[in-house]
Amino acid sequence: MTDAPLTEIIPIYTDADGRMRVSNTRVLLDLVVYAYHQGETPEHIIQMYPTLSLDQVYLAIGYYLRHRETVDAYIQQMEIEAKQIQDQIETQYPPPVTRAELLARVQVH
């Protein structure tokens, strides 16, 4: 028996915006990892994201488990960037009614 080298297909690609996605889809790796952390089964994840196959979900979860530190750091960076964007938008377009005003309206009724 000959020992043939095993090759592993990386089930993730990075798009032009630097976001990690499941290969051959536009589904973000973040979403699969989040669902996995919430205890969702791979079978349920494919129901949540119908463009994914069961094989892709298992490969994405496996990739995450093998590269946990890197993926966790990536997800943390994406959350920081999302918060910065949210803060910029809220600064440019403040809500017409504040939370305090809404709470006051509710207590009046």
Backbone torsions as a table, in degrees:
resi	resn	phi	psi	omega
1	MET	NA	133.0	-178.3
2	THR	-96.0	134.6	176.0
3	ASP	-82.6	103.5	178.1
4	ALA	-87.0	138.0	177.9
5	PRO	-65.0	137.7	177.5
6	LEU	-87.5	136.1	175.2
7	THR	-114.4	141.7	179.7
8	GLU	-113.5	127.5	176.4
9	ILE	-84.1	125.2	179.3
10	ILE	-76.7	120.2	-174.4
11	PRO	-82.3	12.5	-174.1
12	ILE	-129.2	145.0	171.2
13	TYR	-132.5	158.0	177.6
14	THR	-105.8	125.3	-177.4
15	ASP	-80.6	-178.8	-176.6
16	ALA	-62.9	-23.6	179.8
17	ASP	-92.3	3.6	178.6
18	GLY	84.8	11.6	179.9
19	ARG	-91.1	136.9	179.0
20	MET	-84.6	128.5	-177.7
21	ARG	-129.5	156.8	176.1
22	VAL	-73.4	132.4	-175.8
23	SER	-50.4	140.8	178.2
24	ASN	64.8	17.3	176.3
25	THR	-141.0	175.3	172.5
26	ARG	-104.9	8.2	-177.9
27	VAL	-73.7	127.2	179.8
28	LEU	-71.1	139.2	175.3
29	LEU	-59.4	-34.3	179.2
30	ASP	-53.2	-42.9	-176.5
31	LEU	-67.1	-39.1	178.5
32	VAL	-67.5	-44.1	-180.0
33	VAL	-63.9	-43.2	178.5
34	TYR	-59.7	-46.3	178.9
35	ALA	-62.2	-41.6	177.8
36	TYR	-59.6	-44.5	179.0
37	HIS	-66.4	-26.5	178.0
38	GLN	-80.8	-1.6	177.9
39	GLY	89.1	11.5	179.2
40	GLU	-70.2	143.3	177.1
41	THR	-81.5	156.5	175.7
42	PRO	-56.6	-35.1	178.5
43	GLU	-63.0	-37.7	179.0
44	HIS	-75.3	-34.4	179.4
45	ILE	-61.9	-38.3	178.2
46	ILE	-70.4	-22.5	173.4
47	GLN	-74.2	-34.7	179.0
48	MET	-71.0	-35.5	-177.3
49	TYR	-129.2	84.2	-172.9
50	PRO	-62.1	-15.9	177.4
51	THR	-76.8	-10.7	177.9
52	LEU	-89.2	146.3	171.3
53	SER	-97.8	163.3	178.9
54	LEU	-60.1	-40.5	178.1
55	ASP	-59.4	-43.8	-179.8
56	GLN	-63.2	-39.3	179.9
57	VAL	-65.4	-47.2	178.8
58	TYR	-61.1	-42.0	178.7
59	LEU	-64.6	-40.9	179.6
60	ALA	-65.2	-43.0	178.2
61	ILE	-65.3	-42.5	177.3
62	GLY	-60.6	-42.7	177.5
63	TYR	-59.8	-46.5	179.2
64	TYR	-58.8	-46.4	-177.6
65	LEU	-64.7	-33.8	179.0
66	ARG	-78.6	-23.5	-176.7
67	HIS	-126.7	40.2	-172.1
68	ARG	-55.5	-48.8	-176.7
69	GLU	-61.0	-44.2	-179.1
70	THR	-65.2	-45.7	-178.2
71	VAL	-68.8	-40.7	177.6
72	ASP	-61.5	-40.6	177.8
73	ALA	-64.9	-40.8	177.5
74	TYR	-61.4	-47.2	-179.2
75	ILE	-62.7	-41.4	178.4
76	GLN	-61.4	-42.0	178.0
77	GLN	-63.9	-40.4	178.4
78	MET	-63.7	-37.6	178.7
79	GLU	-67.2	-39.0	177.1
80	ILE	-63.1	-45.9	179.1
81	GLU	-63.4	-40.1	178.9
82	ALA	-63.2	-40.9	179.1
83	LYS	-65.2	-40.1	178.0
84	GLN	-62.9	-43.0	178.5
85	ILE	-64.4	-43.7	178.5
86	GLN	-60.0	-44.2	179.2
87	ASP	-62.2	-41.1	178.6
88	GLN	-62.6	-44.4	-179.1
89	ILE	-65.1	-43.8	-179.4
90	GLU	-66.1	-30.7	177.1
91	THR	-70.7	-43.2	-179.4
92	GLN	-71.4	-36.2	-175.4
93	TYR	-129.6	74.5	-179.0
94	PRO	-64.0	148.8	179.6
95	PRO	-64.0	144.9	-178.4
96	PRO	-67.7	-22.6	180.0
97	VAL	-130.1	133.3	-179.7
98	THR	-82.9	164.1	178.3
99	ARG	-60.7	-41.1	180.0
100	ALA	-61.4	-41.1	178.5
101	GLU	-64.8	-41.0	178.1
102	LEU	-63.7	-43.5	178.4
103	LEU	-62.9	-38.8	177.6
104	ALA	-63.9	-39.7	178.2
105	ARG	-63.8	-40.0	-179.4
106	VAL	-66.1	-40.4	-178.3
107	GLN	-70.6	-24.5	178.8
108	VAL	-68.7	-36.6	-175.6
109	HIS	-85.2	NA	NA
